[in-house]
Amino acid sequence: GQRACNGGRSEALVRGIGTGRSVRRNGKGAVSVASAAEKMLPRVWAARPLLRSSSLGPLTAARLPACHANAPSGRRFPTSAAAVTAEGAENVEDEHEIMFYSMRHAATVTLKEMHQFGAQANNKRALILAAQFLHEELPIRLARRVRELKKLPYGLGDTKSITQVRKMYEKSFFEIRRHAKPITPDLEANFTKLMDNMMVEHNNVQATIAAGLQELDRGRTDMGETGQQRLPFDFGQFLDRFYLSRVGMRVLVGQHIMLHHPQEGFIGIIQSECQPAFVCGHAIEDAQAICKLSYGVAPHVRLEGNIDMKLPYIPEHLHYMFFELLKNSMRAVVERAKEKYPEKELRMGDLPPVVVVFAEGAEDATIKISDKGGGIPRSGMNRLWTYSFTTAGNTSEKIERLKDEKAKPVMAGFAHGLPLSRIHARAFGGDIQVMSMQGYGTDVYIHLSKMGDVEVAVP
C-alpha cells in the first residue's frame, strides 16, 4: 500500500524522498537504520544523475538533457569544510548558474515521509544522507524564487525591499553551491551550521516583502494613480508560490537541524502526538497578551469539542495559524464593543467569548474559531485572501511603527496573517475556509490532514 518511485518520469522530476519500503531487521529483530535511511533517499539521486558527482562537477553539454544543452558549464567548488562567502550573483556565469537550477523541478515531500525518515535518523549515516539531499535540493528552490523575484512586473522587483530579499536568496544559493558535498560527519556538521545561519538570516523575509509591496504602492500613488490603477496586477499568485516555497524550505531545513537536537515526543520538528488544543492554549495566551497591550482588554476564549485529539504535526505551524486567527477574532470583538459602548471602560466580562471547537474525522481534524465581532462585508470576502486587503487600517503606518522599539506591538494590519495561515495549512494537505455573517460574526475553519500523506508540489 506504500508508494514506489515513479520511474517513468523524466530525470528532472522526482516524486518525493521516501520509497515506503519496509525496514529490514537483523536476526535479533533490530532495525537496520543505515539501510533504511539509504532506501528512503537514493531515488532522488537515481532520478537526478546530473547531481551524483561531488559538488556537481563540470556540467558539460554532453551530460545535460536536451532542454539544458545550452546551459552554462559548471564550476568545481571547494571541497574543504569552510563555505565560501557569497553576496549574490556577481557575473554572467553566476546568473547562468541560477537560471540552470531554476529550470529544474523541486522534489515533493510529505509529512509522513519526513516523520518516517526522521525516526531512522539516529545515526551519522542517516544525517549525512539528509544533508546531501538538502545540498542538492535547496539550490533548486532558491534559484526558482530568485528568477521569479527578478521577473516581477510593474517595478516590484526593483524596489529596495524586494531587491534585498533577492540578494539574500542569491547569497544562500551560492553559499550552498560552494559548500563541499557533505559526505563526512565533519562536512555534515559544518553544512548544518550553514543551514542554521541561513534560517536566522531569512527570519525577516515576510516583513521585508510586505514593505516592498508598500514601496510599490507609495510609488504609484505619488504618480497620481489610484484604486485598481495602483496595483493593476494581482501579486497574490506569486506570493502564494513564494510563501509556500518558503514554508517548504524552512520545514526541510528545520527538520534536519532539529534531528541533531532530539526532544522527547518529537522527531525533528514534528511532534508524534501533537495535541491541537494544547497548542491553541499557548496561542490564546499570546494573542490575549498582545490584545491587552493594544486595547487594554481581551475577550475570553472557550475550548469545546474533542480537545483530547492528537495527530502527528508541526506545533509551530499550528501555533502560527491559531495566533493569527485568534488575533483577528479578538480585535473584531473588542472594536465592535468599543463602537457599541464608546464611553465605557471595557472588561473581559463585557465581551462575548471567542469559541474554538475541535472535531476529528476519519481523514481530517477540523478546528472552528467563532467570534461575534460583527462579521465581514460580502464585498470584502473576495479580497479576503489577498496580501493587500486588511480591515485593520493603514499597513504602511504599521510597518513604520515596527521600527520604533518604544511603540506598542502591532495587533494587525499587515494583510499577510490570513493568507499566510492558509499557506501553512495547505503546505501539508490542509486548508482554511471563512464563513461570515455581517452584523453578527465570523467562523473560520482549519482543516488538517490526519494521514500526513498528502503530497504538495512546491513550485
C-alpha positions as CSV (number, residue, x, y, z in Angstrom):
1,G,0.0,0.0,0.0
2,Q,3.0,2.3,0.0
3,R,4.1,4.5,-2.8
4,A,7.0,3.5,-5.0
5,C,9.3,5.6,-7.2
6,N,7.7,6.6,-10.5
7,G,10.5,5.5,-12.8
8,G,8.6,6.7,-15.9
9,R,9.2,10.4,-15.1
10,S,12.0,12.5,-16.6
11,E,15.2,12.7,-14.7
12,A,14.4,16.3,-13.6
13,L,11.1,15.2,-11.9
14,V,11.2,13.5,-8.6
15,R,8.1,12.5,-6.6
16,G,9.5,12.7,-3.1
17,I,12.0,11.3,-0.7
18,G,10.7,8.0,0.7
19,T,10.3,4.7,-1.1
20,G,7.9,3.5,1.5
21,R,9.6,0.1,1.7
22,S,9.7,-1.8,4.9
23,V,12.8,-1.6,7.1
24,R,14.9,-4.7,7.2
25,R,15.6,-6.2,10.6
26,N,18.6,-8.2,11.6
27,G,18.5,-11.6,13.3
28,K,17.9,-10.1,16.7
29,G,14.9,-8.1,15.5
30,A,16.7,-4.7,15.5
31,V,16.0,-2.2,12.7
32,S,18.9,-1.7,10.3
33,V,18.9,2.1,10.5
34,A,21.5,2.9,7.9
35,S,20.0,0.6,5.3
36,A,16.5,2.1,6.0
37,A,17.8,5.7,5.5
38,E,19.7,4.7,2.4
39,K,16.4,3.2,1.0
40,M,14.5,6.4,1.6
41,L,16.8,8.9,-0.1
42,P,18.7,7.3,-3.1
43,R,15.9,7.6,-5.6
44,V,16.4,11.3,-5.5
45,W,19.9,10.8,-6.8
46,A,18.8,8.0,-9.1
47,A,16.4,10.3,-10.8
48,R,18.9,13.1,-10.9
49,P,22.1,11.6,-12.5
50,L,23.4,15.1,-13.1
51,L,23.8,15.7,-9.3
52,R,25.6,12.5,-8.4
53,S,29.2,13.8,-8.8
54,S,30.9,15.6,-6.0
55,S,29.7,19.2,-5.9
56,L,28.1,18.7,-9.3
57,G,31.4,18.5,-11.2
58,P,31.6,20.0,-14.7
59,L,28.1,20.3,-16.2
60,T,29.1,19.7,-19.8
61,A,26.6,19.8,-22.7
62,A,27.2,16.1,-23.3
63,R,25.8,15.3,-19.8
64,L,22.8,17.7,-20.0
65,P,19.3,16.8,-21.1
66,A,18.3,18.3,-24.4
67,C,16.4,21.1,-22.8
68,H,19.5,22.2,-21.0
69,A,22.0,21.7,-23.8
70,N,22.8,25.4,-23.9
71,A,23.1,25.8,-20.1
72,P,26.4,27.1,-18.7
73,S,29.3,24.8,-17.9
74,G,29.5,24.4,-14.1
75,R,32.5,25.0,-11.8
76,R,34.1,22.8,-9.3
77,F,33.7,24.4,-5.9
78,P,35.9,24.0,-2.8
79,T,35.9,20.6,-1.1
80,S,37.0,21.9,2.2
81,A,34.6,22.3,5.1
82,A,34.7,26.1,5.0
83,A,32.0,27.6,2.9
84,V,32.8,30.4,0.6
85,T,31.3,33.8,1.4
86,A,28.9,34.9,-1.3
87,E,26.9,38.2,-1.7
88,G,24.8,37.2,-4.6
89,A,25.2,36.8,-8.4
90,E,28.3,38.7,-9.3
91,N,28.7,38.0,-13.1
92,V,27.0,36.4,-16.1
93,E,28.3,32.9,-15.1
94,D,26.6,33.2,-11.8
95,E,23.3,34.3,-13.5
96,H,23.5,31.4,-15.8
97,E,24.0,29.0,-12.9
98,I,20.9,30.3,-11.2
99,M,19.0,30.1,-14.4
100,F,20.1,26.4,-14.9
101,Y,18.9,25.4,-11.4
102,S,15.6,27.4,-11.8
103,M,14.7,25.2,-14.7
104,R,14.8,22.0,-12.6
105,H,11.9,20.8,-10.6
106,A,11.8,20.6,-6.8
107,A,11.1,17.2,-5.1
108,T,7.8,16.8,-3.2
109,V,7.9,15.7,0.4
110,T,5.1,14.6,2.7
111,L,4.8,15.0,6.4
112,K,4.5,11.2,6.7
113,E,7.8,10.7,4.8
114,M,9.6,13.2,6.9
115,H,8.3,11.5,10.1
116,Q,9.3,8.0,8.9
117,F,12.8,9.1,7.8
118,G,13.3,11.2,10.9
119,A,12.6,8.1,13.0
120,Q,15.5,6.4,11.4
121,A,17.9,9.4,11.5
122,N,19.6,8.4,14.8
123,N,23.0,7.7,13.3
124,K,25.5,9.7,11.4
125,R,25.0,8.0,8.1
126,A,21.3,8.9,8.0
127,L,22.1,12.5,8.9
128,I,24.7,12.7,6.1
129,L,22.1,11.4,3.6
130,A,19.6,14.0,4.7
131,A,22.3,16.7,4.4
132,Q,23.2,15.6,0.9
133,F,19.5,15.8,-0.1
134,L,19.3,19.4,1.2
135,H,22.7,20.2,-0.5
136,E,21.2,19.2,-3.9
137,E,17.5,20.2,-3.3
138,L,17.7,23.7,-1.7
139,P,19.6,25.4,-4.6
140,I,16.7,24.4,-6.9
141,R,14.1,26.0,-4.7
142,L,16.2,29.1,-4.1
143,A,17.0,29.6,-7.8
144,R,13.3,29.4,-8.7
145,R,12.5,32.1,-6.2
146,V,15.3,34.3,-7.4
147,R,14.1,34.1,-11.0
148,E,10.6,34.9,-10.0
149,L,11.7,37.9,-8.0
150,K,13.7,39.3,-10.9
151,K,10.7,38.9,-13.3
152,L,8.1,40.7,-11.2
153,P,6.2,43.3,-13.2
154,Y,5.3,47.0,-12.5
155,G,8.6,47.7,-10.8
156,L,8.1,45.5,-7.8
157,G,11.2,43.6,-8.5
158,D,13.2,46.8,-8.4
159,T,12.0,48.1,-5.1
160,K,14.6,48.2,-2.3
161,S,13.0,45.6,-0.1
162,I,12.4,43.0,-2.9
163,T,16.0,43.5,-4.1
164,Q,17.2,42.9,-0.6
165,V,15.2,39.6,-0.5
166,R,16.5,38.5,-3.9
167,K,20.1,39.2,-2.9
168,M,19.6,37.2,0.3
169,Y,18.3,34.3,-1.7
170,E,21.2,34.5,-4.2
171,K,23.7,34.6,-1.3
172,S,22.2,31.5,0.2
173,F,22.2,29.8,-3.2
174,F,25.9,30.3,-3.7
175,E,26.8,29.5,-0.1
176,I,25.2,26.1,-0.5
177,R,26.5,25.5,-4.0
178,R,30.1,26.4,-3.0
179,H,30.0,24.3,0.1
180,A,31.5,20.8,-0.3
181,K,29.1,17.9,-0.6
182,P,28.5,16.7,3.0
183,I,30.0,13.2,2.7
184,T,31.7,13.0,6.1
185,P,30.4,13.8,9.6
186,D,32.6,16.9,9.8
187,L,31.3,18.2,6.5
188,E,27.7,17.4,7.5
189,A,28.2,19.3,10.8
190,N,29.6,22.3,9.0
191,F,26.8,22.2,6.5
192,T,24.2,22.1,9.3
193,K,25.7,25.2,10.8
194,L,25.4,26.9,7.4
195,M,21.7,25.9,7.3
196,D,21.2,27.3,10.9
197,N,22.7,30.6,9.9
198,M,20.6,30.7,6.7
199,M,17.4,30.2,8.8
200,V,18.3,33.2,11.0
201,E,19.2,35.4,8.1
202,H,15.8,34.7,6.4
203,N,13.7,35.3,9.5
204,N,12.5,38.8,8.4
205,V,11.7,37.9,4.8
206,Q,7.9,38.2,5.4
207,A,8.1,41.8,6.8
208,T,10.5,42.8,4.0
209,I,8.2,41.5,1.3
210,A,5.3,43.4,3.0
211,A,7.5,46.6,3.0
212,G,8.2,46.0,-0.8
213,L,4.5,46.0,-1.6
214,Q,4.1,49.2,0.3
215,E,7.0,50.8,-1.5
216,L,5.4,50.0,-4.8
217,D,2.0,51.3,-3.6
218,R,3.5,54.6,-2.4
219,G,5.5,55.0,-5.6
220,R,2.4,54.6,-7.8
221,T,0.4,56.9,-5.5
222,D,3.0,59.6,-5.9
223,M,2.4,59.4,-9.7
224,G,-1.3,60.1,-9.2
225,E,-2.6,56.6,-9.7
226,T,-5.4,55.4,-7.5
227,G,-7.6,52.3,-6.9
228,Q,-7.0,49.4,-9.3
229,Q,-4.6,51.5,-11.3
230,R,-2.1,51.4,-8.4
231,L,-1.9,47.6,-8.5
232,P,-3.1,46.6,-11.9
233,F,-1.5,43.1,-11.4
234,D,-2.6,40.7,-8.7
235,F,0.5,39.6,-7.0
236,G,-1.4,37.0,-5.0
237,Q,-0.4,34.0,-7.1
238,F,3.2,34.9,-7.0
239,L,3.1,35.5,-3.2
240,D,1.3,32.2,-2.7
241,R,4.1,30.4,-4.6
242,F,6.8,32.3,-2.8
243,Y,5.5,31.7,0.7
244,L,4.6,28.1,0.0
245,S,8.2,27.6,-1.1
246,R,9.5,29.5,1.9
247,V,7.5,27.3,4.3
248,G,8.7,24.2,2.5
249,M,12.3,25.2,2.7
250,R,12.1,26.1,6.3
251,V,10.4,22.8,7.2
252,L,13.1,20.8,5.4
253,V,15.9,22.8,7.0
254,G,14.3,23.0,10.4
255,Q,13.7,19.2,10.4
256,H,17.3,18.5,9.6
257,I,18.6,20.9,12.2
258,M,16.4,19.6,15.0
259,L,17.3,16.0,14.2
260,H,20.6,17.0,15.8
261,H,18.8,18.1,19.0
262,P,16.3,15.3,19.7
263,Q,13.4,16.0,22.1
264,E,11.1,13.6,23.8
265,G,8.0,13.1,21.8
266,F,9.4,14.8,18.7
267,I,11.0,13.6,15.5
268,G,12.8,16.7,14.4
269,I,10.2,19.5,14.4
270,I,7.3,17.0,14.1
271,Q,5.5,16.1,17.3
272,S,4.4,12.5,17.1
273,E,1.3,13.1,19.2
274,C,0.6,16.8,18.8
275,Q,-2.5,18.0,20.7
276,P,-4.0,21.0,18.8
277,A,-6.0,22.1,21.9
278,F,-2.7,22.3,23.9
279,V,-1.0,24.4,21.2
280,C,-4.1,26.5,21.0
281,G,-3.9,27.3,24.7
282,H,-0.4,28.8,24.2
283,A,-1.6,30.8,21.2
284,I,-4.6,32.1,23.2
285,E,-2.2,33.4,25.9
286,D,0.0,35.1,23.3
287,A,-3.0,36.6,21.4
288,Q,-4.6,37.9,24.7
289,A,-1.3,39.5,25.8
290,I,-0.9,41.5,22.6
291,C,-4.6,42.4,22.6
292,K,-4.4,43.7,26.1
293,L,-1.3,45.8,25.2
294,S,-3.2,47.3,22.2
295,Y,-6.7,47.7,23.6
296,G,-6.3,47.3,27.4
297,V,-8.7,44.3,27.4
298,A,-9.1,40.9,25.6
299,P,-12.0,38.5,25.3
300,H,-12.2,35.1,27.0
301,V,-11.6,32.1,24.7
302,R,-13.6,28.9,25.3
303,L,-12.5,25.5,24.1
304,E,-15.1,22.9,23.1
305,G,-15.4,19.5,21.4
306,N,-12.7,16.8,21.1
307,I,-9.9,18.7,22.9
308,D,-8.0,15.5,23.6
309,M,-7.5,14.6,19.9
310,K,-3.8,14.1,18.8
311,L,-2.1,13.7,15.4
312,P,1.5,13.9,14.1
313,Y,2.0,17.6,13.2
314,I,4.3,20.6,13.4
315,P,3.3,22.6,16.6
316,E,5.0,25.7,15.3
317,H,2.7,25.7,12.2
318,L,-0.4,25.2,14.4
319,H,0.6,28.0,16.7
320,Y,1.1,30.4,13.9
321,M,-2.4,29.7,12.4
322,F,-4.1,29.8,15.8
323,F,-2.3,33.0,16.8
324,E,-3.1,34.9,13.6
325,L,-6.8,33.8,13.5
326,L,-7.3,34.4,17.2
327,K,-5.8,37.9,16.9
328,N,-8.3,38.7,14.2
329,S,-11.2,37.4,16.2
330,M,-10.2,39.3,19.4
331,R,-9.6,42.5,17.6
332,A,-13.0,42.3,15.9
333,V,-14.8,41.6,19.2
334,V,-13.0,44.4,21.1
335,E,-13.5,47.0,18.4
336,R,-17.2,46.2,18.0
337,A,-17.7,46.5,21.8
338,K,-15.9,49.9,21.7
339,E,-18.2,51.1,19.0
340,K,-21.2,49.9,21.0
341,Y,-20.0,51.3,24.3
342,P,-17.7,54.2,23.5
343,E,-17.8,55.8,26.9
344,K,-17.4,52.5,28.9
345,E,-14.2,51.1,30.2
346,L,-14.4,47.6,28.9
347,R,-13.6,44.5,30.9
348,M,-13.4,40.8,29.9
349,G,-16.9,40.1,31.1
350,D,-18.3,42.8,28.8
351,L,-17.0,41.0,25.7
352,P,-18.6,37.9,24.1
353,P,-16.2,35.0,24.2
354,V,-14.4,33.5,21.2
355,V,-15.2,29.8,20.9
356,V,-12.8,27.2,19.5
357,V,-14.3,23.8,18.6
358,F,-12.2,20.7,17.9
359,A,-13.5,17.8,15.8
360,E,-11.9,14.7,14.5
361,G,-12.9,12.7,11.4
362,A,-11.6,9.8,9.5
363,E,-9.4,11.9,7.2
364,D,-9.2,15.3,8.7
365,A,-9.0,17.1,12.0
366,T,-11.1,20.3,11.9
367,I,-10.9,23.3,14.2
368,K,-13.6,26.1,14.1
369,I,-12.9,29.5,15.6
370,S,-16.1,31.5,16.1
371,D,-16.4,35.1,17.2
372,K,-19.2,37.7,17.5
373,G,-17.1,40.6,16.1
374,G,-19.6,41.9,13.6
375,G,-18.5,39.8,10.6
376,I,-17.0,40.9,7.3
377,P,-18.9,42.6,4.4
378,R,-19.7,40.4,1.4
379,S,-17.9,43.0,-0.7
380,G,-14.7,42.2,1.1
381,M,-14.9,38.4,1.0
382,N,-13.4,38.1,-2.5
383,R,-10.4,40.1,-1.3
384,L,-10.0,38.3,1.9
385,W,-7.1,36.1,0.7
386,T,-5.1,38.9,-1.0
387,Y,-1.9,40.3,0.5
388,S,-3.2,43.9,0.2
389,F,-6.5,43.6,2.0
390,T,-6.9,44.3,5.7
391,T,-9.7,45.7,7.9
392,A,-7.2,47.0,10.4
393,G,-6.1,50.3,9.0
394,N,-3.1,51.6,7.1
395,T,-0.4,49.0,6.5
396,S,2.5,51.4,5.9
397,E,1.9,53.1,9.2
398,K,2.1,49.7,11.0
399,I,5.4,49.0,9.3
400,E,6.8,52.3,10.4
401,R,5.6,51.6,14.0
402,L,7.7,48.4,13.9
403,K,10.8,50.5,13.6
404,D,10.0,52.3,16.9
405,E,11.1,50.0,19.8
406,K,9.0,52.0,22.3
407,A,5.8,51.8,20.3
408,K,3.1,49.4,21.3
409,P,3.1,46.0,19.4
410,V,1.0,45.9,16.2
411,M,-2.1,43.9,16.6
412,A,-3.0,43.6,12.9
413,G,-2.9,45.4,9.6
414,F,-0.1,43.8,7.5
415,A,-2.6,41.9,5.3
416,H,-0.4,38.8,5.5
417,G,-1.8,36.9,8.5
418,L,-4.8,35.2,6.9
419,P,-3.3,34.2,3.5
420,L,-0.1,33.0,5.2
421,S,-2.2,30.9,7.7
422,R,-3.8,29.2,4.7
423,I,-0.4,28.6,3.2
424,H,0.7,26.9,6.4
425,A,-2.4,24.7,6.3
426,R,-2.1,23.9,2.6
427,A,1.6,23.0,2.9
428,F,0.7,19.5,4.1
429,G,-2.7,18.9,2.6
430,G,-5.0,21.1,4.8
431,D,-6.9,24.2,4.2
432,I,-8.6,27.2,5.8
433,Q,-12.1,28.4,5.0
434,V,-14.0,31.5,6.2
435,M,-17.8,32.0,6.6
436,S,-19.0,35.3,7.8
437,M,-22.3,37.0,8.8
438,Q,-22.1,40.8,8.6
439,G,-23.7,42.2,11.7
440,Y,-23.0,39.1,13.8
441,G,-19.6,37.4,13.5
442,T,-17.2,35.1,11.6
443,D,-16.5,31.4,11.6
444,V,-13.0,30.2,10.5
445,Y,-12.5,26.5,9.7
446,I,-9.0,25.0,9.9
447,H,-8.7,21.6,8.2
448,L,-5.7,19.4,8.9
449,S,-4.8,16.2,7.1
450,K,-4.6,13.4,9.7
451,M,-3.0,10.9,7.3
452,G,0.1,13.1,6.7
453,D,0.5,11.5,3.2
454,V,-0.8,14.3,1.0
455,E,1.9,15.3,-1.4
456,V,2.2,19.0,-2.1
457,A,4.3,20.1,-5.0
458,V,6.3,23.2,-4.1
459,P,6.5,25.3,-7.3
